[in-house]
Amino acid sequence: MKIFFFILIFFFNFINLNADIVYIDINLILNKSEVGKSLNTYLKSINDEYLNKHSEIEARLVKIDKELVAQQNIINSDEYEIRLQKLSNDVQDYQQEKKKDQDYLKKIKINNTKKILEFLNPIITNYVETNSISLVMPKKNIIVGKKNLDITDEIIKLLNDRVKSLNF
C-alpha cells in the first residue's frame, strides 16, 4: 500500500498542477444505468427460473430419501443398496446440473458486462476529451475525494442516452 501511494505522489509530480483528475464508479454505472438494470433484471429472471427448477428437483430427491429411509427395514439389503446407489447418482447428477446452470449464469453476466463496457469506453473517452480531463481513476482506489470530482452520474446519463438495453 505504501508503494502505491509513493507511485501516486511520484506520478503527480510529473503532471501539470492544473491537470483535471476525476474518478468514476464502474460498479454503480453497471447497476444504475438503464442497460445495467436491464441486464440485472434478465439475470434475476434466469436465476429465479433455475431456483424453481432446482427446488423441484431437491424436493423430489428429499422425498425419495425419506421413502428409502422409511423402507430400510422392510426391503432386503440388496434392494436397499441398489436404491441408495441410484439416489446417490441422482444427487450427483443434480449437483452437476446445478453447477452447470450457475456457470452458465456467470458466463451470461460476464459476456453482457463486457458488451456494456464496450459501449461505455468510447463514452468515457469522449467525455475526457471534451472536458479536458487528464486522468480518470476508479473510485475503488480512492480513499477520500471531493464529490465534485465524481463523474459517475454524468457518464450514466450519457450511457442512458446512447443505450437503453441489450438483446440478451
N, C-alpha and C positions, 0 to 999 in steps of 0.2 A: 504494500500500500504506500509506503514511503517513496518507493521508486516511482510509482505512478504520479505522485504529487511533484516530485523532483522533475520528472519529464514534463509535466504540465507547466511548471514555473519556467523551466528552460525553454520550452516551446513558445510561451507567451512573451518572452524577452525578444524573440525574433519577429513577432507580429507587431504590426503598426499599432500604437496605443489607441488610435481611433477606430480600430477594426471592430466590426459588429460581430458579436458572438451570441448565439441563441441556443436554445435547447428544445427538444421535441420528445414527446412521449408516444412511441410507436404502438405500445400496447393499448393505450387509450384510443388511438386512431382506429386500431383494429376492432375495438369493442364499441365505439360510439358513432362511427361513420355509418351511413346507410348501407353500404356494401358489406361492412363488417357485421352489422346487425343481421343482414340477410343471411350471411354465412353462419352466424351463431344460431339463427332460427332453423336453418337447414340441418346443421349438425345436431341440434336438440331433437328435431323430428326423427332423424335416423337413430339417435341414441334411444329415444323413447320406444321406437319400433323394436330395437334389439332387446331392450329391457323387458318388454311384453313377451317377446318370443322366449327369452331366457327364463323368465319367471314361470312360464307354462311348462317348459322342459324340466326345470327344477322341481316344480310341484309334482310332475309325473314321476320323476326319479325318487322323490321322498315317499310318495305313495307306494311305489314298488318296494322300496326299502322296508317300509313299515309292514307291508303284507308279507314280505320274506321273513322278517323277524317274528311275526305272529305265527308263521307256518314252520318255523325252525324245528319245533319238537314234533310236528305232525308228519312232515315228509321225511323220507330217508336221507341220509347224509350225502349220498352221491347226487341226488336231485337238488339238494340244498346247495352244494358246491357248484353245480352247473349254473343254477340261477344266480348265485352270488358272483360268479365269474362274469356272467352276462351283464349283470348290473354294474360291475366294476368297469367292464368295457364300455358300456353306455355312458358312464360318468366320465371316463377318459375322452370319449368322442365329444361329449358335451363341452368339456373344458377346452378341447382343441378348437371347436367351433366358436366358442365364446372368445377365445384369444384371436382367432381369425377375424371375427367381427370387430373387435377392439382395434386390431391392426389396420383394418380397412378404414375405420372411422378416423384414426390418426393420419392415415395417408390422405384422405379427403381433406382434412384440416390443413395439413402441410401444403398440399398442392394448391388449394384455393388461397391460402395465405400468401403463397408465392405470387399468385396472379394479382392479388391486391397490391402487394409490394411493387410489382412491375408497373402498375398504374400510378402508384404513389411516388416512385423515384423521379420521374420527369416533373411531377408537380412540385416536389421539394426543390429540385434543381432549378426550375423556372422561378420559383419564389425567391430562392437565394440570389439568382442573377438579377432579378427585378429590384430587389430591396438592398442590393449591395452588401450582402452578408458574407463575412469571411469564414465563419466556422459554425457548423451545426453539430451539437453534441447530443447524445441520447440522455434523456432525463435520468435513467437509472444510474448514470455515472456522476450525477450532480448531487452534491451534499446539500448545498444551500445556493439558491439563486433567486434573483428578483423575478417576480411574477411577469413583469412586462417583457422578459426575455424568452418566455414560453410561447412558441409559435404553433402549438398543437391545435388550438381552436381554429386558427386561420387555415391550416392545412386540412382540417376536417371539412371546413366549408368548401374549399377548392375541390377536394375529393368528391364531396357530395354533389357538387355542380357537374363534375365530369362523369362519375359512375354512380348509378343507383343500386345496381345489383349485378351479379354474375349468373351465367347459366351453369347450374350445378349438375 
